[in-house]
Amino acid sequence: MAKLSNDWLIGPYHMQIKGRDQGMFFCEKGHDPLRDGWPGLWHHDADRDTALKVLADAQLSLRTGRGLSQARQMLARGSRLQLALEVRHTSQRLAACLTPEPMLGIRSWASLRPKADRRGVQEMMCLWLNSTVGLFLRLAHAHRPYPGRSALTHTSAAELQVLDVSALPGSALREAARAFRQLRPDRLLPIYRLGEDPLRQLIDETVAAVLGLSIDRIGRLAKALSNEPNVRALKDDGGVAS
């Protein structure tokens, strides 16, 4: 295990991208690859963002008077791997995702760029962050302003304990890349249902195989997390808040 910041660079803070005064870019909802500008991942949509691969939902354009060289430096801090800064356990499915091309994560997302990008590194980290064990460590580390939601800041994300992907052999990373290709189009269930989610179980099996963990123990952890009140956001009538 290692702190996230040991092997990963966290992309720019939201206000550096589209702040009122210091932001480098204008940010518009929707992305059209035929228009001038750059793609970004801005908002989280629980109904749209259901699989491990997520498409751009924002268009970035350079502010008038801002230098292109500075913009390129900012864009270089983007990545294909995006970390969800806030997680709504009862509706959201993803703690992280991969985008088809490098882009900047904005507001709801933060880009994670590996310091040493070997094949399979980003896929393995995406699987880890969405696994039961990865979610457990995230929930233990994140801020919890109220049940059913947890959040990370850029500062707290840097201290998050994650899998030391840089220490894995190439064979493990290649297996992670292969598994990710198979799993990426499938729909995950909301996080509070991770104990009954067949896709989450496949993610857990991949992580368990790489690390030599007991899949039975991970399964028991998944069921325990599914019943955790802070995850389920239980209402007074015993139902689950949406």
C-alpha positions as CSV (number, residue, x, y, z in Angstrom):
1,M,0.0,0.0,0.0
2,A,1.1,3.6,-0.6
3,K,-0.2,7.1,-0.4
4,L,-1.8,8.2,-3.7
5,S,0.6,11.0,-4.1
6,N,3.6,8.7,-4.0
7,D,3.1,7.5,-7.6
8,W,0.4,9.8,-9.0
9,L,0.1,13.5,-9.8
10,I,-3.3,14.9,-9.0
11,G,-4.6,17.3,-11.7
12,P,-5.3,21.0,-11.2
13,Y,-7.8,22.4,-8.8
14,H,-11.2,23.3,-10.2
15,M,-10.7,27.0,-9.9
16,Q,-7.4,26.9,-11.8
17,I,-9.3,25.5,-14.8
18,K,-12.5,27.6,-14.8
19,G,-12.2,30.1,-11.9
20,R,-13.8,33.5,-12.3
21,D,-10.5,35.3,-12.2
22,Q,-7.6,32.9,-12.4
23,G,-9.1,30.1,-14.4
24,M,-7.4,29.2,-17.7
25,F,-10.5,28.1,-19.6
26,F,-14.1,28.7,-20.3
27,C,-16.0,25.5,-19.6
28,E,-19.3,24.6,-21.4
29,K,-21.5,21.7,-21.0
30,G,-21.3,19.1,-23.7
31,H,-18.4,18.1,-25.9
32,D,-18.2,18.3,-29.7
33,P,-14.9,16.9,-31.1
34,L,-15.5,18.9,-34.3
35,R,-15.3,22.2,-32.4
36,D,-12.2,24.0,-31.4
37,G,-11.2,23.4,-27.8
38,W,-10.4,20.5,-25.5
39,P,-12.5,17.8,-23.8
40,G,-13.2,17.7,-20.1
41,L,-15.0,15.7,-17.6
42,W,-17.1,18.1,-15.4
43,H,-20.2,16.8,-13.8
44,H,-21.2,13.4,-12.5
45,D,-24.4,11.9,-13.8
46,A,-25.4,8.6,-12.0
47,D,-27.7,7.6,-14.9
48,R,-25.1,8.2,-17.5
49,D,-21.9,7.3,-15.7
50,T,-22.6,3.6,-15.1
51,A,-19.6,1.9,-16.7
52,L,-15.8,2.1,-16.1
53,K,-15.3,4.0,-19.3
54,V,-16.8,7.5,-19.4
55,L,-17.0,10.0,-22.2
56,A,-16.2,13.7,-22.0
57,D,-19.1,15.9,-21.1
58,A,-17.5,19.4,-21.3
59,Q,-15.8,21.6,-23.8
60,L,-12.9,23.8,-22.7
61,S,-11.8,26.9,-24.7
62,L,-9.0,29.3,-23.9
63,R,-9.9,32.5,-22.2
64,T,-9.2,35.7,-24.2
65,G,-5.8,37.0,-23.3
66,R,-4.5,33.8,-21.7
67,G,-1.3,32.3,-23.1
68,L,-1.5,29.1,-25.1
69,S,1.8,27.9,-23.6
70,Q,0.2,28.1,-20.1
71,A,-2.9,26.3,-21.3
72,R,-0.8,23.5,-22.7
73,Q,1.0,23.2,-19.4
74,M,-2.4,22.9,-17.7
75,L,-3.7,20.4,-20.2
76,A,-0.5,18.3,-19.7
77,R,-1.8,17.7,-16.1
78,G,-4.8,15.9,-17.4
79,S,-5.1,12.1,-17.7
80,R,-7.4,9.3,-18.8
81,L,-7.9,8.2,-15.2
82,Q,-10.4,10.4,-13.3
83,L,-11.1,10.2,-9.6
84,A,-14.6,11.0,-8.4
85,L,-14.1,13.6,-5.6
86,E,-17.6,13.2,-4.2
87,V,-19.4,9.8,-4.0
88,R,-23.2,9.4,-3.4
89,H,-23.4,5.9,-2.3
90,T,-27.1,5.3,-3.0
91,S,-27.0,6.4,-6.6
92,Q,-23.5,6.6,-7.8
93,R,-21.7,3.6,-9.3
94,L,-18.2,4.9,-9.9
95,A,-15.3,5.9,-7.6
96,A,-13.1,6.3,-10.6
97,C,-13.3,5.9,-14.4
98,L,-11.1,6.0,-17.5
99,T,-11.8,8.3,-20.4
100,P,-11.0,7.5,-24.0
101,E,-8.3,10.2,-24.2
102,P,-6.4,12.4,-21.7
103,M,-8.5,15.2,-20.4
104,L,-8.9,17.5,-17.4
105,G,-11.2,16.5,-14.5
106,I,-13.3,19.4,-13.4
107,R,-15.2,20.0,-10.1
108,S,-16.7,16.5,-9.6
109,W,-13.6,14.8,-10.9
110,A,-9.8,15.1,-10.5
111,S,-7.3,13.7,-13.0
112,L,-4.8,11.2,-11.8
113,R,-1.7,11.0,-13.9
114,P,0.8,8.2,-13.2
115,K,4.4,9.4,-12.7
116,A,5.5,6.3,-14.5
117,D,2.9,5.1,-17.0
118,R,3.4,1.5,-17.9
119,R,0.8,-0.5,-19.8
120,G,-2.0,-1.5,-17.4
121,V,-1.1,1.0,-14.6
122,Q,-4.2,3.2,-15.1
123,E,-6.5,0.2,-15.7
124,M,-5.3,-1.5,-12.5
125,M,-5.8,1.7,-10.4
126,C,-9.2,2.2,-11.8
127,L,-10.2,-1.4,-10.9
128,W,-8.7,-1.0,-7.5
129,L,-10.5,2.3,-6.7
130,N,-13.8,0.6,-7.7
131,S,-13.1,-2.6,-5.9
132,T,-14.7,-3.4,-2.5
133,V,-11.3,-3.0,-0.7
134,G,-10.6,0.3,-2.5
135,L,-14.0,1.6,-1.6
136,F,-13.6,0.5,2.0
137,L,-10.3,2.5,2.3
138,R,-11.8,5.5,0.6
139,L,-14.8,5.6,2.9
140,A,-12.6,5.3,5.9
141,H,-10.4,8.2,4.7
142,A,-13.0,10.5,3.1
143,H,-15.0,13.3,4.8
144,R,-18.6,12.3,5.6
145,P,-20.7,15.4,6.0
146,Y,-23.9,13.3,6.2
147,P,-24.9,9.6,5.6
148,G,-24.9,8.4,2.0
149,R,-22.2,10.7,0.8
150,S,-18.4,11.1,1.2
151,A,-16.0,13.5,-0.4
152,L,-12.3,14.0,-1.0
153,T,-10.5,17.3,-1.5
154,H,-7.3,17.5,-3.6
155,T,-5.3,17.6,-0.3
156,S,-7.1,14.6,1.3
157,A,-6.9,12.6,-1.9
158,A,-3.1,12.9,-1.9
159,E,-3.1,11.1,1.5
160,L,-5.5,8.3,0.4
161,Q,-4.0,4.8,0.9
162,V,-4.1,2.9,-2.4
163,L,-2.6,-0.1,-4.0
164,D,1.1,0.4,-4.8
165,V,0.6,-0.2,-8.5
166,S,4.2,0.8,-9.3
167,A,5.4,-2.4,-7.4
168,L,3.3,-4.8,-9.5
169,P,5.0,-6.9,-12.1
170,G,4.3,-6.4,-15.8
171,S,2.3,-9.7,-16.0
172,A,-0.1,-8.4,-13.3
173,L,-0.6,-5.1,-15.1
174,R,-1.2,-6.8,-18.4
175,E,-3.8,-9.0,-16.8
176,A,-5.5,-5.9,-15.3
177,A,-5.5,-4.2,-18.8
178,R,-7.1,-7.4,-20.3
179,A,-9.7,-7.6,-17.5
180,F,-10.5,-3.9,-17.9
181,R,-11.2,-4.3,-21.6
182,Q,-13.7,-7.0,-20.9
183,L,-15.4,-5.2,-18.0
184,R,-15.5,-1.5,-19.2
185,P,-18.8,-1.6,-21.1
186,D,-20.8,-3.3,-18.4
187,R,-23.1,-1.4,-15.9
188,L,-22.3,-1.3,-12.3
189,L,-25.0,-1.2,-9.6
190,P,-25.0,1.7,-7.1
191,I,-22.3,1.5,-4.5
192,Y,-24.7,0.6,-1.7
193,R,-25.6,-2.5,-3.6
194,L,-21.9,-3.7,-4.0
195,G,-22.7,-6.9,-2.0
196,E,-25.0,-8.1,-4.8
197,D,-23.3,-6.6,-7.8
198,P,-21.9,-9.3,-10.2
199,L,-19.7,-6.8,-12.0
200,R,-18.2,-5.5,-8.7
201,Q,-17.5,-9.2,-7.9
202,L,-15.6,-9.6,-11.1
203,I,-13.6,-6.5,-10.3
204,D,-12.9,-7.9,-6.8
205,E,-11.8,-11.2,-8.4
206,T,-9.3,-9.5,-10.6
207,V,-7.9,-7.5,-7.6
208,A,-7.8,-10.6,-5.5
209,A,-6.0,-12.6,-8.1
210,V,-3.3,-9.9,-8.6
211,L,-2.8,-9.5,-4.8
212,G,-3.3,-13.1,-3.7
213,L,-6.3,-12.1,-1.5
214,S,-9.1,-14.3,-0.5
215,I,-12.2,-13.6,-2.6
216,D,-14.4,-15.0,0.1
217,R,-13.1,-12.4,2.6
218,I,-13.7,-9.7,0.1
219,G,-17.2,-10.9,-0.5
220,R,-17.9,-10.8,3.2
221,L,-16.5,-7.2,3.4
222,A,-18.8,-6.2,0.4
223,K,-21.9,-7.5,2.3
224,A,-20.8,-5.7,5.4
225,L,-20.3,-2.4,3.6
226,S,-23.7,-2.8,1.9
227,N,-25.3,-2.9,5.3
228,E,-23.3,0.0,6.7
229,P,-25.8,2.8,7.6
230,N,-23.5,5.5,6.4
231,V,-23.4,3.8,3.0
232,R,-27.1,3.0,2.8
233,A,-28.2,6.4,4.1
234,L,-31.1,4.7,5.9
235,K,-34.3,6.6,6.3
236,D,-36.6,6.5,9.3
237,D,-38.8,4.0,7.6
238,G,-35.9,1.7,6.9
239,G,-35.7,2.5,3.2
240,V,-32.8,3.8,1.3
241,A,-32.6,7.5,0.6
242,S,-32.2,8.3,-3.1
